[in-house]
Amino acid sequence: MDTHMIAGVKYECLLFDMDDTLYPLSLGINLACRRNIQEYMLEYLHIEESNVPKMCLDLYVEHGTTMAGLKALGYEFDNDEFHAYVHGRLPYEKLKQDLVLRNLLLSMPQ
């Protein structure tokens, strides 16, 4: 596999985790993700419904992700199951090809 040197380090690929940056916010994927997180908190962690929206936001702000915040509070759950529930149910069919973005990414040496 072809690799490239950047600042003295070899990279074979880049991983982008930039929600609503590589696709328009208007697609509603972020909103669907938040709904899925809140449903998970209700259904699997049995957190009081009236507490979920604020708790979800507070944990995100304080810990970087709601999941990290839930773990910090001592909630025990399987990370893969959480991700499958939260991300596996997103409306990915709304994503459309973006030729400008595609060409930009293809122009990167990785």
Phi, psi and omega per residue, in radians:
M1 nan 2.384 -3.142
D2 -1.297 2.263 3.080
T3 -2.143 2.804 -3.106
H4 -2.193 2.603 3.102
M5 -1.623 2.198 3.037
I6 -2.292 2.087 -3.135
A7 0.898 0.646 3.071
G8 1.384 0.120 -3.124
V9 -2.092 2.397 3.106
K10 -1.481 2.317 3.054
Y11 -2.200 2.288 3.056
E12 -1.627 -0.471 -3.117
C13 -2.727 2.947 3.040
L14 -2.103 2.501 3.084
L15 -1.983 2.132 3.135
F16 -1.778 2.211 3.036
D17 -2.253 1.327 -3.027
M18 -2.276 1.312 -3.096
D19 -0.897 2.351 3.098
D20 1.027 0.435 3.055
T21 -1.955 -0.690 3.130
L22 -1.554 -0.024 3.083
Y23 -2.631 2.733 -3.062
P24 -1.173 2.447 3.060
L25 -1.007 -0.549 -3.080
S26 -1.107 -0.259 3.115
L27 -1.204 -0.363 3.087
G28 1.448 0.210 -3.123
I29 -1.171 -0.693 3.113
N30 -1.098 -0.767 3.127
L31 -1.095 -0.744 3.113
A32 -1.112 -0.668 3.114
C33 -1.102 -0.802 3.128
R34 -1.073 -0.739 3.105
R35 -1.064 -0.737 3.139
N36 -1.120 -0.711 3.100
I37 -1.076 -0.797 -3.124
Q38 -1.142 -0.674 3.078
E39 -1.117 -0.695 3.111
Y40 -1.086 -0.752 3.132
M41 -1.060 -0.662 3.129
L42 -1.286 -0.917 -2.982
E43 -1.304 -0.694 -3.005
Y44 -1.832 -0.506 -3.127
L45 -1.808 -0.147 3.070
H46 0.970 0.739 3.075
I47 -1.435 2.430 -3.125
E48 -0.940 2.231 -3.050
E49 -0.936 -0.704 -3.102
S50 -1.188 -0.359 -3.138
N51 -1.573 -0.338 -2.948
V52 -1.069 -0.904 -3.066
P53 -1.021 -0.845 -3.134
K54 -1.163 -0.748 -3.136
M55 -1.071 -0.752 3.134
C56 -1.011 -0.848 3.137
L57 -1.165 -0.801 -3.126
D58 -1.046 -0.746 3.139
L59 -1.164 -0.682 3.095
Y60 -1.066 -0.823 -3.119
V61 -1.140 -0.768 -3.053
E62 -1.350 -0.568 -3.004
H63 -2.063 -0.031 3.133
G64 1.591 -0.567 2.997
T65 -2.523 2.663 3.084
T66 -1.122 -0.681 -3.134
M67 -1.040 -0.805 3.121
A68 -1.069 -0.688 3.113
G69 -1.144 -0.722 3.097
L70 -1.084 -0.732 3.105
K71 -1.110 -0.729 -3.140
A72 -1.094 -0.537 3.110
L73 -1.398 -0.115 3.086
G74 1.746 0.087 3.073
Y75 -1.213 2.355 -3.135
E76 -1.944 2.168 3.104
F77 -2.792 2.801 -3.121
D78 -1.364 2.169 -3.108
N79 -1.032 -0.747 -3.117
D80 -1.147 -0.681 3.102
E81 -1.145 -0.709 3.089
F82 -1.041 -0.884 -3.117
H83 -1.110 -0.678 3.108
A84 -1.084 -0.734 -3.135
Y85 -1.201 -0.788 -3.039
V86 -1.329 -0.831 -3.034
H87 -1.703 -0.444 -3.107
G88 -1.266 -0.193 -3.103
R89 -1.945 0.220 -3.116
L90 -1.337 2.670 -3.111
P91 -1.396 1.166 -3.099
Y92 -1.102 -0.369 3.129
E93 -1.103 -0.292 3.099
K94 -1.313 -0.330 3.130
L95 -1.222 2.297 3.141
K96 -2.093 2.713 3.126
Q97 -1.086 2.351 3.102
D98 -2.114 1.776 -3.043
L99 -1.141 -0.599 3.109
V100 -1.136 -0.835 3.109
L101 -1.092 -0.761 3.134
R102 -1.009 -0.825 -3.133
N103 -1.150 -0.634 3.088
L104 -1.102 -0.821 -3.138
L105 -1.144 -0.686 3.121
L106 -1.178 -0.387 3.134
S107 -1.354 -0.206 3.126
M108 -1.346 2.519 -3.056
P109 -1.147 -0.341 3.141
Q110 -1.315 nan nan
